[in-house]
Amino acid sequence: MREGPYSLCRNPLYVGSFLIACSVALFLQSPIFAAGVVASVYLYVRGTVPAEEEHLRAALGEEYRTYCETVPRFVPRFSGFRAESPIVVHLNGLRRELLRALQWVMVPVVGEVLLGLRVQPWWPHLWAACSAGTLRCWIR
């Protein structure tokens, strides 16, 4: 509980998820998405986090109370970082995670390629055979 990312702040997963969602909102340039992210985080911070901390106080007792007094809830305090003494990196696991990440990176690339292909005259236009606004040709 006092090592790794949990030595920086008590909720590193929530902080990281919030930052990722904010970066998506900036990437999409969507104020509505950003407002949804902020509203969701506000509700989560007001409801879920206090309930989780109360449960941990009951389960872990004085040790958790001391932890809460020394480690901030959300804003990381980098001066308090403590790493576990041996950090072991398994290269096979790292390689697998890299391949998984590359698959997700390819999703928007494939989407862009498909968007480019659908405007080509030789690309099959399946929906063009239907009359405008109906799907009668597909339902028999």
Order of alpha helices (4+ residues) and beta strands (2+ residues): alpha-alpha-alpha-alpha
